[in-house]
Amino acid sequence: MGECSSATPVQLPTTTNYNGETNITTSMAAAADGKISVLMVCLGNICRSPMAEAVFRQVAVENNLLDRFDKIDSAGTAAYHAGEPPDPRSAAVCAAHNVPVQHLARRVTKDDFRTFDYILAMDEYNLRDLQEMRPADATAVKLGMFGDYEDGERRGVVVEDPYYGGKRGFEVNFGQCLRFSRNFMREVLGADIE
């Protein structure tokens, strides 16, 4: 992420997350140079978060918004699968929707809290772990649930872990990732996405 120059303070739009807390929806980096960075997080970084990363990137590409992002990535709160590719079922569902997935699992690092504008958890357990992992000096990052970007008033929707289930769970996850990605870009970037 590039350095921010000093600028005239602006009134930033806010949203309310599932805990009723008010969050700034546009990062200071976005306010300064129009680019933001987003990290998707699940437990092992092989099912939900690599799918979320891939779908998010594809939505950005299809809507000519990729240049609005410094970085789009994913990671896990645990290192169970570090260095492994996405779960074949997750990759297959993405491929069926013409969404490329190229990722090797990794664990969230302390630097992630300093370099990403948004870190979005797939469930409340991931969010709790992220809150515990967050370094004290990482005050600019916005931690929240990816499901905070559900349609309408519904916030904090969980992207359930499909690891022990069948293909249907991965399809449900894909639909959620698509909706949440579009809504994020509408809310945070002000993009006109159908």
Secondary structure as UniProt FT lines:
FT   STRAND          14..16
FT   TURN            18..19
FT   STRAND          22..24
FT   HELIX           28..33
FT   STRAND          36..42
FT   HELIX           48..62
FT   TURN            63..64
FT   HELIX           66..68
FT   STRAND          69..76
FT   TURN            80..83
FT   HELIX           88..96
FT   TURN            97..98
FT   HELIX           110..115
FT   STRAND          118..121
FT   HELIX           124..133
FT   TURN            136..137
FT   STRAND          142..145
FT   HELIX           146..149
FT   TURN            152..153
FT   TURN            163..164
FT   HELIX           167..189
//
